[in-house]
Amino acid sequence: MDFELTQEQKDIQKTVREFVQEEFDKEKILEWDQTHAFPKDLWKKACKLGLIGIHFPQEYGGRGTGIFENILIVEEFCRGDSGVGVALSLVDFSSEVILRFGTTEQMKKYLIPICSGESISAGAYTEPDHGSDITLMFTTASRQGDSFVINGGKIFTTNGTIADFFIVLCQTDPSAKPSYRGQSTFIVQREAEGLTITELGGKMGIRMTSTTQLSFNSVKVSLFHLLGQEGKGFYQVLEFFDESRVEIAAQALGIAQGAFDRALDYAKQREQFGKKLVDFQITQHKLADMATKIETARLLTYKAAWNFDKKRIDPKLTSMAKMFAGKTAVEVTDEAVQILGGYGYLSDYEVERFYRDAKITEIYEGTKEIQKNTIASALINKLK
Ligand SMILES: Cc1cc2nc3c(=O)[nH]c(=O)nc-3n(C[C@H](O)[C@H](O)[C@H](O)COP(=O)(O)OP(=O)(O)OC[C@H]3O[C@@H](n4cnc5c(N)ncnc54)[C@H](O)[C@@H]3O)c2cc1C
C-alpha cells in the first residue's frame, strides 16, 4: 500500500493550484454566480493547460491518465471555487460514455474537441417521471430504415444551453422485459431538428452551470449516433455512474476543503471577547471534526478512483465515496458558515456559495438514498 502521489500526479495538482491562484478572480466569480454565467474564458484556459479530459487517450486529445488524475483536478477546481469548479468539471459530462462504448470514429469526432475546448457535452438520463428509477424511459427511439427517430423529454440536463451534443438514454424496445433491456444510448447534436432546449432557472446553487429541459419532437439520428449495441444503454449508463460518481465525490471533497480553508483563515483573524476565534476550544473542535471528515472523504474517493483505474469496479465503494463525500460537503460548508457568523451569510464571503453549491452533490448522479441502497444491496448479496 502506498499513499504517496506520484511525481506526475503532484505536478498535475500544482498546475491546477497555480491556475486557480492566477485565474480565479473573486469579483468575477461573484458576478457569474449572481448572473448565472458560465465561466467561458476559464474553460478555454483549462483546456489549453490539458486539464479537461486528461483521462482520455492521447489519440483523442487527452493524456491517457486514469480517472485518478482527473479527480485530483476536479478536487482542486472545486477547492478553488465551488461554482467555477463544478462548472469546469462538468464540461465533459457523459463524454466517458463515448470513451467507454463508442467507435474510433465517434471518439475522434466527439472527444478531441472536448479536450481542445471547442465542444461541451451533456448527458440526458433523467425524465420528469423517471429520476432515481431509470429502468423505464418514456423517451423512445424507433428504428426507421437507417435512422432512429427520438420522441419524448428529459429534465435537469446540465449544460443544456451550452452543450454541442447530448448523450441521450432512450427506450428502443418498449416491449422489452425487464424494460431496461430495451434501452439504448444515442449522441444527439444540439442543432438536430426537433430538439428544443429550455433553461429551468431559479437554482439554489451551481449557478454557473445551466440546468435544462429537453424536448424531442421526431428528432432523427443516423445509425452512426447509436452508442455501442442496441439494447445495452441501461448497462452503459450504470457503468458510467461507477466513474462519474467518483467525480461527484471529488467535487464534494473539493467544496468541503475549500470551505474549510476559508473558515480556518477567518478563525485565525477574527477576534471576539479579546481572543481569536481559533483560540476558543469549541472552534478548535469544529475544525478538528471538519478536517477528519474531509480526510475520510478523501481516502474513500481516492480509493474508489484507484480501484476504477485498476479495473476493480466496485459500485459499493463508489457509492460509499459519493455518499460520504456529499454528506461531508454539506456538513463542512454548514459549519464554515457558522464559524464566519453573520459574515458567512453574505455572498461576499465565499462560504455562502460553497454552502449552496454543496447540496447538489447529495442529489445528482444518484441521491444519497440511492447510494445507500447500492451499498446495502452489495452487502446483503455478499452475505448470501
Ligand atoms: C442541478 C441539477 C443538475 C442535474 N443534472 C443532471 C444531468 O446532467 N443529467 C441527468 O440525467 N440528470 C441530472 N439531474 C437529475 C438528478 O440526477 C435527479 O434529480 C436525481 O437522480 C433524483 O431524481 P428525482 O429528482 O426525479 O427524484 P426522485 O427519484 O423522485 O426522488 C425523490 C426522493 O425520493 C428518494 N427515493 C427515490 N427512490 C428511492 C428508493 N428506492 N429508496 C429510497 N429513497 C428513494 C430520493 O432519494 C429523493 O430523496 C440533475 C439534477 C439537478 C437538481
The ligand as a Gaussian input file, in Angstrom:
#p B3LYP/6-31G(d) Opt

LIG

0 1
 C      -28.904000      20.887000     -10.671000
 C      -29.179000      19.505000     -11.178000
 C      -28.426000      19.000000     -12.230000
 C      -28.702000      17.733000     -12.744000
 N      -28.004000      17.278000     -13.842000
 C      -28.419000      16.158000     -14.480000
 C      -27.869000      15.783000     -15.746000
 O      -26.969000      16.435000     -16.274000
 N      -28.388000      14.692000     -16.355000
 C      -29.393000      13.949000     -15.829000
 O      -29.801000      12.979000     -16.452000
 N      -29.923000      14.259000     -14.614000
 C      -29.465000      15.358000     -13.947000
 N      -30.035000      15.713000     -12.742000
 C      -31.109000      14.894000     -12.190000
 C      -30.743000      14.143000     -10.918000
 O      -29.847000      13.107000     -11.199000
 C      -32.056000      13.666000     -10.276000
 O      -32.718000      14.818000      -9.788000
 C      -31.853000      12.663000      -9.180000
 O      -31.333000      11.463000      -9.716000
 C      -33.143000      12.356000      -8.411000
 O      -34.230000      12.149000      -9.262000
 P      -35.598000      12.975000      -8.989000
 O      -35.239000      14.387000      -8.869000
 O      -36.574000      12.570000     -10.015000
 O      -36.058000      12.491000      -7.556000
 P      -36.912000      11.169000      -7.201000
 O      -36.321000       9.990000      -7.863000
 O      -38.335000      11.441000      -7.416000
 O      -36.616000      11.047000      -5.648000
 C      -37.251000      11.886000      -4.663000
 C      -36.773000      11.444000      -3.280000
 O      -37.137000      10.076000      -3.073000
 C      -35.994000       9.312000      -2.771000
 N      -36.093000       7.970000      -3.357000
 C      -36.430000       7.644000      -4.637000
 N      -36.383000       6.323000      -4.806000
 C      -35.982000       5.788000      -3.634000
 C      -35.730000       4.460000      -3.184000
 N      -35.825000       3.406000      -3.987000
 N      -35.346000       4.273000      -1.890000
 C      -35.196000       5.338000      -1.071000
 N      -35.420000       6.621000      -1.424000
 C      -35.802000       6.839000      -2.709000
 C      -34.829000      10.075000      -3.365000
 O      -33.610000       9.726000      -2.750000
 C      -35.267000      11.505000      -3.123000
 O      -34.921000      11.867000      -1.818000
 C      -29.730000      16.943000     -12.161000
 C      -30.456000      17.449000     -11.089000
 C      -30.207000      18.705000     -10.605000
 C      -31.044000      19.244000      -9.467000

